[in-house]
Amino acid sequence: MASEPSRSREVGKRTSIVSASTIRAVIGAHSCTGMPVRSAGPVSRVAGQRATKMSDVFDGDQTFHREKFPVFGVLLGWTTARTVQRSDVSRGGRMNAATTADRVRRKVARRLLPPLFLMFVLSFLDRTNVALVKTHLEVDAGIGAAAYGFGAGVFFVGYALLGVPSNLVLHRWGARRWLAALMFVWGLLSCAMALTSGPTGFYVLRFLLGAAEAGFFPGVILYLTYWFPAADRGKATGMFQSAVAVSSIIGNPVGGYLIGLHGLAGLDGWQWMFVLEGAPTVLLALAVPWLLTDRPEDARWLTDEEKALLAARIEADRPAEDAHPPRRVREIVGDSRVLRLMFVYFAIQIGVYGVTFWLPALVGRINGLDDVGIGLVSALPWVCALLGVLVLPWFSDRSGNRRGPLRLALILTAAGLVGGALLPPVPAVAALCVAAFGFLGAQPVFWTVPPTILTGVQMAGTIALISGFGNLGGFLGPYVMGVTESATGSGTNGLYAITLIVAAGAAVVTGFRWAGLRAAPAASHPTDKEDLTDDPHRALR
């Protein structure tokens, strides 16, 4: 490659393949834009191995040795004299590549993130709007605190069961058709929640709603790996997940207003809320096939040059194919890295939904608030969550550090939950603002990690498995809160149990620093043992 300097000037020409000059252009783009290459994490491991230590996954390698890392040193742009041959790409070529890379990044973000954002706003609204009608369901449908907690949480049982098969279907069929189908079904089910007349129907509809939504979030996380390289993925995921905060900010006041339509056309206000918030989901589902594009190579709105550059950047971030990849769910679950990630995401989610479903009830302790007032005050923590979901991923991408921001986010979540349980109503809301900053900011940072472990269909299954298991926290959180309220008369007591689990998640993230985890048994991956013992920088991590 170094002997062909003229090829570096061909970046501007359209090409349908990822050529050597395109790879060098990508390297130049990284160096010109100041993009932190080390955020790619375990991609920098020697070819033929997966990342074997969680410290590699969360921090990335910072030193490359000429004898051990010649290939990935080139791909990631660490073009020092000790690691790779000196690049022969001219300054003008690098600037051209940087300009093209910026243009592609903006074009992809403008095209895909707005519809994905709107889809997630509706998704989160349809799964959590039941929190606003807890007292109405108790009066009109005979659903008590324990039954409400179980029904709110049973959503995540269906979510956990169907997440993996749904993501595998998306990987095979493409995002446009599958996400549209899922949205259409869960929109109808959300409208059907207006028919709730007792605990049994409430349980069935919530379970089916969870099953329908199961493939959406993990499917979008997988979809983003097709379009955004590792250095941009945290920010892209953060922008997507900011929909959770926006949904809660606008959803609570709007829901409170819709509940005020009580008596219109003979329906109760809570029934109007379910119908009018489910209908937009059905309508948007019809437009999704025209709003999304399955893969970069299918994008008519990208030039051939832009497709090649994007493909090169994503390929450079792809972890090396394992010689013995797991082929079944039980093999993926047997990977200790996946197990730890499952628990960490479980801890995050139990904090998210424990607060989400009970925040309006906690705010209701403030005297003088009607339904609209409760909705407005309940939106305050989500304003802080919006700040967290934008700031923490930005810092993580910029620094290339995953573990530090994730650990900080979990600590803030635990501290905020304790404050929400101990303090009077008004300070408790402020404490929950801190918790919201943490638990929502943690998620986009967390989701940059699974794509660095496996590729292809294994990655699709792993993302869905982690998402499904983690969202069981969405079942346990509301259920614990409901049971403790029934037993003690105060739902805030359940925050103590939730806090312990969140704190345990922070401890697991901290433990990643010294855990030398293997991707598979040593007999299957003999090079893993060499990697764990021969790395001269292991003690520094």
N, C-alpha and C positions, 0 to 999 in steps of 0.2 A: 504493500500500500504506500509506503513512504517513498517509493521510487517513481510514483506517478503523480507529480504535483499538479499536472494539468487537470486531473480528475476532480480536484477540489473546487474548480470553477464551474462545474456542471450542475451545481445545486439548483440553479435557476431553471434548468431544462425540465420539462415534464417527463416523468418516468413512472412506470407502473410496478417497478420492482424496487426492493431496498438494496441499493448498490453500495459499494465501498465508499464512494464519495458522499453518499447520504449519511452513512454512519459517522464519517468525519465531520459532516455538517452539524450533526446532532451534538457531537463533542464540542464544537465551536459554539453552538447555541448555549450549552450549559455554562461555558466559561464566560460568554459575553453577558448573559443575563444575570450572572451572580447566583444562579440556582444551586442550592446545596446538594451536590451529587450524593453525599453520603447518606441522605435520607432514603436512598433506595434500600438500605439495610442489607439483608442477607443475599441480595442479588450479587453482592461483591464476593461471594464465596467462590472457591475454586470450581471450575466446570465439572459437572457430574455429581455434585453434592448439593443437598439442600442445607438450609441453615440448621445447625445442630444445637445452638445455644440461644436461649431466649434473650440473652444480652446482645447477641448479633441481631435478632429480630427487632428489638426496640431501639438500639443505638446505632447500628450499622458499623462496618469496619472503617477505620480511619487511616490505616496503614496498609500498603500493598507491597509485597516483595516480588522482585523481578522473577525469581525462580518459581514462585507458587501462584501468582495471579496475573499472568500476561494477557489473557483474553479479556477478562472483565475489567482490567485496568484500562484497556482501550475503550471498551463499550461505555464506561462510566466517566471517561474524560480525565482520569488522573494521569495526565501526560507529563510526568516528571521523568528525568533521565534514568532514575532507578527502577521505574515501573514499566514504561512502554517506550517505544521509539518516539523521537520528537515529531510532533505533528507538522505536516508540511502545508496545512491549510493556511492560506493567506489571511491577513487581517480583514481585507475586503470580503473574502468568502465567509469569514466568521460573522461579520456584521450582517451580511445578507441572510445567513442561516438564522441568526438571532431574530431578525425582523420577520422572517417567515414563521419561525416557531411562535413568536408572540401573536402573529396574525392568526395562526391555526388555533392557538389556545383560546383567543377571544371568540373566534368564530364558533368553535365547538361549544364553549360555555354559553354564548348567547342563544345558540340553536336548541340545546338540550336541557340546560338547567331550569329555565322558566317553566316548561311543561311538567318536568319532574317535580319541581317545587310545588306547583299547584296541585298535582296529584297527591303529594304527601300531605299537604294541608287538609285536603278532603279525607284522606285515609285516617289521619290522626283525629280529625273532628268526628268521624263516624264511629270510631272505636271508643272515644272518651266522653262524648256528649252526655252519656248516661249519668256522669257524675253530677250534672246540674239538676237532675230530676229525681235524686235519691228520695227526698221527702215526699215528692208527688207520687212516686211509685208505691211508697209505703201506705199512703192514704188511699189512693185510687185502685191499686192492684194487690194490696195486702202483702207487699214484699218488705220484710223486716230487714234489720241491719245485717244479720248473718246471711240471709238469703241474697241480699243485695251484694254483699262482699263476694259470695260464691259465684253469683251470676256475672258480676263484673270481671272476675278472674277466670271463669271457665272459657272465656274468649281465647285465652292463651293456651288452653289445652288443644283446641282445634288448630290453633296457630302452630303449635309445636309439632303436631302429628303430620301435618301436610306441607311443612316448609321445605323439606328435602325433595320430595317428588315434584313439587311445584317448580323449584329452582332448576331441577334437571330438565323439565319440560321447556322452560325458558331457554336454557342453554342449547337445546336441540331445535326448537321452533323459532326462536327469536323473540325479542322483547316487545315489539309493537303489538302483535296479535295477542300474545299471552297476557300482557299487562292490561290491555283493553278488555279482554274477557273477564279477568279478575275484577276489574273496576265495575263493570256492568253488573256482575252478580252481587258484589258486596253493597253496591248502591241500592239495589232492590231490597236486600235484606235489612239495610239500615232503615228504609222506609217502612218495612214490615214491623219494625220495633214498635210502631204506633199501635199495633194490634195486641200488645202485651196485656194479659188479663190475670196473670197469676205467676207464681214462681216457676212452674214447669215450663210454660211457654217462654218465659224470660231466659231460662237456662238454655233451651233449645236454640233460640234465635241468636244468643250470644255465642254459643259454640259454633254455629254455622257461619256467623260473621267472621269469627276467628279463622275458620278453615278457608274462607274465601280470601281473606287478606293475607294469608300465610305466605304467599309467594311474592307479595309486592316489595316489601322492604329488602329482603335478601336478594331479590331479583334485581333491584336497582343498584345495590352495592356491587353485584356481579357486573351489571351493565356498565357502571362507571369504570371498571377495570379495562373495558374494551376501548375506552375513549380518552382516558386521562393517565399520563405516566405518573410514576410514584411521586415525583417532586411536586405535582399539582393535585394529587388525589385527596390529600387531607383538606385542602381548601375547598375543592369541589364537593366533597362529602359534607363539609361543614355548611356550605351554602344550601345543599339539599336538605340537611337535617335542621336548618334554621326554620324550616316549615313547621316543625313541632312547636317552637315558640310562637311563631306567627299565628298558627292555628289556635293556640290557647289564648293569645292576646285578643284576637278578634272573635274567637269562638264563644268565650264566656259571656261577653256583653251581648253578642248577637243571640246566643241561646237564651239569655235572660229576657231579651226583648220578645223572642218567639214564644216563650212560655207565657208572656203577657197576652197572647192572642186567645186566651182561655174563653171558650164558649162560641168562638167563631165557627159557623157551619156545624154546630153541635159537637165539636171536638174539644177535648181538653188542651190546654196550652202545651203540655209535654208531648202530646201526639202531634201537634203542628210542628214542634221542633224536630222530631224524627223525620217527618215527611219532607219538610222544606230544606233540611240539611242533607238528606239522602238523594234528593232529586238532582242536584248539580253533579253528583258523582256519575249518575247514569248518563247524563248529557255529555260530560267530558269524555267518558269512555268511548263514545261514538267517534270522537275526533282524534283519539290517541294514535291510530294507525297512520294518520297523516302528519302528526306532530313529531314522531320519533323516527329514527333510522337505526336499523339493527346493528350494523357494523360500519367502521370507517370506509371499507372498500365499497359499500353500498351508497355512500353519501354523494349525491349529485351536486350538492352545494360545496364540495371540496374539489380543488383542482388535483390533477395527478401528482403534481409536485407536493402539495399539501398532504395528500394521502400517504405518499412515500415517507415524508418526514415524520408524520405522526406514527406510522407503523414502525419506523426505526426507533423512535424514542420508547415506544411501548415494548418492543422486542428487547431493547437494551435493559429494561427493568425486569424482564421476565426471569423468575428463578430457574436454575438449571433443571432439566428433566431428571427425575430420580430413576435410577436403574431398576428399582423395585417399588414402584408407586403403589399406595394402598388402593384396592379396587372395590372394597366393600365398606359399608358404614362401620362395622365393628372394627375394621382395621384402622379407619380414620380415628375412631374414638380411642383406640389403643395408643395413639400418638400422644405422649404426655404434654406436648406443647398445646395441642388442641384441647385437652382436658382443662388445662389451666386457663386458656382463653375462654372456654365455656363458663367456668366459674366466675371469672372477672366480669363477663358480660351479664351473667345472672345477677351479680351484686349491683351492677349499674342499673339494670332494669327493675329490680325490686325497689330501689330508691325512687326511680322515675314514677312508676305506677302506684306505689304506696302513697306518694304525695298527690299525684294527679287525680286519683279517684276520691280522695278525702280532703283536698284543699278547700273546695267550696264549703264543706261542713265545718272545717276549722275556722274559715273566715266568718261563717255564720255566727260564731261566738261574739263577734264585734256587734255591740248594740246599735240599733238604728239603721240597719242595712236591709233593703228589700232585695228582690231577685236580681234586679239590674245592678244595684250597688254591690252585691256579692260577686256578680260576674266581673265588675270593673276592678275590685280589689284583688280578686283571684288572678287577674291578668298581670299584676305587678311582678310576681316571681318569674313569669315568662319573659318579661322585658330583660331581666338579668340573664335568663337562660339564652336569649338571643345574643347578648353580648358574649357569653361564654362560648357559644357554638361558632362564633366568628373569630374570637381572639385566640383561643387555645390551639385550634388547627393551624392557624397562621403561624404561630410561634413554633409549633412542632415541625411544620414543613420547612420553615426558615432555618431552624437549628439542626434538623435531622434527628432530633431526640424524641422518641415516642414515650419512653417510660416515665420521664420526669413530669411532663404535663398530665399524663394519665393518672399518676400517683397523686399529684396535687389536686386534681379534679375530684378524686374519690375522698380525699381527706376533707375537702371543703363540703362535699355532700354529707359526710358523716357528722361534721360539726354543725351544719345547718339543721339536720334532722334532730339532733339533740336539743338545739335551741328551740325548734318548733314544739318539742314536747315539754320543755321546762318553763318557757317564758309565758307571760300573759299574751292575750290575743294579738295586739298590735306589734310588739317586738317579735312574737312568733312568726308573723308574716315576713318581717325583715330577715329572720333567720332562714326561712324557707327560700327567700330570694338568693341567699348564699348557696343553699343546697341546689337550687335550680341552675345557677351558674355552673356548678360542678358537674351534676349528672348529665346535663345536655352537652356541655363542652367536652366531656370525656368520650362521647360516642364517635364523632368523626376521627378523633385520634386513634381510638381503638380499632376502627375498621380499616385503617391503613395496614394493619399487621397480617390478617389472614391471607391476603393475596401473595404474601412473600413466602408462604409455606408450601403451597401446592399450586398446580396449574390445571387448566382445562376442566374436565368434568369433575375431577377430584376437588378443585377449588370451588366449583359450584355447590357440590355437596357439603363441603366444610363450612362455607359461609351460611348456608341454610341450617346446618346442624347447630352451629354456634348461636345463630339468631333464634332458632326454635327453642333450644334449651334455655338460653338467656331469658327469653320472654316468659318462661315458666315463672320467673320472678314477677311478671305481671299478674299471674294467677295468685301466687303466694302473698304478694304485698297487700292487695285489697282484702284477701281472705283473712290474713292475720289482723288487719285493722278492724274488719267486721266482727271477728270472734272476740277480740279484746274489748270492743265497745259493748257487745252483748253481755260479756262476763263482768266487766268492771264499770260500765257506764261512761267510759271515756275512750274515744278512739285514739287519743294521743299516746296512750300506753303502748300501742303497737309500734310506734316509731322507735321505741328502744330496741326491740328485736330486729327491726329493719336496719337500724344503725349498726348493730353488731355485724351483720352480714356485709354491709358496705365497708366497714373497717377491715373485715377479713379480706375483701377484695383488694383493698389498698396494700395489705400485707403481702398478698400473693404477687402483686405487681412489683413490690420492693424485692421480693425473693427472686425475681427474674435475674437480678444482678449477678448472683453467684451460682445460679442453677445451671449446671452443664447438662442440658437435656438433649437426648439423642432423638433423631427423627425416626429411627427404627432400631431393632436389636442389632448388636454389634456384628453378629454373624451374617446378617443380611447386608450391612453397610460397614465393611471393615475400615473404610477411610474415615469414618466418624471418629474412631478412637484416635487415629493419628491427628485429626484436627483438634481434638480436645486437649491433647498433651503437648503438641508441638507449637501451638500459637504463643509466641513470646510476649504478646500483649494481653494475655488472658488475665493476668493479675491486675491489670489496670482497669478492668471493666467492672 
